[in-house]
Amino acid sequence: MNDILVDLKTESNIAFGKLYKDNFGKISKFVKNNGGNEDDAEDLFQEAMMILVNKLRQDEFRLFASINTYIYAICKNLWFKKLRNKNFQVSIDEIDKSDFRNSINESIEDEKSYLEKLKGYLSKITDHCNRLIHDIFFQEKEIEQIQKEYGYKSKHNAQNQKYKCVEQIRKIKEQEENIKK
């Protein structure tokens, strides 16, 4: 799991600060363009952070998008829900279409970048781990099913192998990030 996600689980102020710096501007602009103000944006961002931390603490939670894309999606959904609950009538003309289009394009580019990086990492791990990671995270197979299919003697062995494979990816990611520095 990404280091920032681990830090968020422990409610690290540094991690929250980085997410705020990276995301609040876009969130604020979105809220202001859709009938809100700066205070609304701050409240919305706080609520999104609480939702994110709660999700991260759930064992079954899997993040398939970039963290920034996920935060933006949470905020967008929360904001539209608030507008509906307050009986605001927001016409499509009031929504800044170019901002909306740009945010979607940014999200798509973030996703593409994330998926390209992930493909690169997966191509560098062992074939066994590649298959295991694919089955667990993309096919969403339960650990009991993995145990049977891969012939592990216990659920613990299957989970241990999953951990080792995820560690292979994490180490490759760290190596590549250190090379870029």
PEKA-V464135 format. One record per pair of residues at least 6 apart in sequence whose ideal C-beta (glycine too) atoms are under 6 Angstrom apart, sorted by the first residue. I is the first residue (numbers start at 1). J is the second residue. D is the distance in Angstrom with one decimal. If there is no record, write none. Layout:
# PEKA-V464135
i = <I | I>
j = <J | J>
d = <D | D>
This chain:
# PEKA-V464135
i = <4 | 5 | 7 | 8 | 8 | 8 | 9 | 22 | 23 | 23 | 24 | 27 | 27 | 27 | 28 | 31 | 31 | 31 | 33 | 33 | 34 | 35 | 35 | 44 | 44 | 44 | 47 | 48 | 48 | 48 | 51 | 55 | 65 | 66 | 66 | 69 | 69 | 83 | 121 | 121 | 121 | 122 | 124 | 125 | 129 | 129 | 132 | 133 | 135 | 136 | 143 | 143 | 143 | 146 | 147 | 147 | 152>
j = <15 | 56 | 15 | 15 | 53 | 56 | 56 | 68 | 68 | 71 | 45 | 41 | 45 | 75 | 41 | 40 | 41 | 79 | 96 | 99 | 95 | 88 | 90 | 75 | 78 | 79 | 78 | 71 | 74 | 75 | 74 | 61 | 111 | 110 | 114 | 107 | 110 | 90 | 169 | 172 | 173 | 130 | 172 | 168 | 165 | 168 | 165 | 165 | 141 | 162 | 155 | 158 | 159 | 158 | 155 | 158 | 158>
d = <5.2 | 5.9 | 3.7 | 4.9 | 5.8 | 5.7 | 5.0 | 5.9 | 5.6 | 5.1 | 5.7 | 5.6 | 5.4 | 4.8 | 4.0 | 5.2 | 4.1 | 5.9 | 3.9 | 5.2 | 5.8 | 5.9 | 5.7 | 5.4 | 5.7 | 5.8 | 5.9 | 5.7 | 4.3 | 4.9 | 5.6 | 4.9 | 5.8 | 4.4 | 4.8 | 4.7 | 4.8 | 5.6 | 4.8 | 5.1 | 5.9 | 5.4 | 5.1 | 4.4 | 3.6 | 5.5 | 5.2 | 5.4 | 4.8 | 5.9 | 5.7 | 5.2 | 5.9 | 4.9 | 5.5 | 4.2 | 4.3>
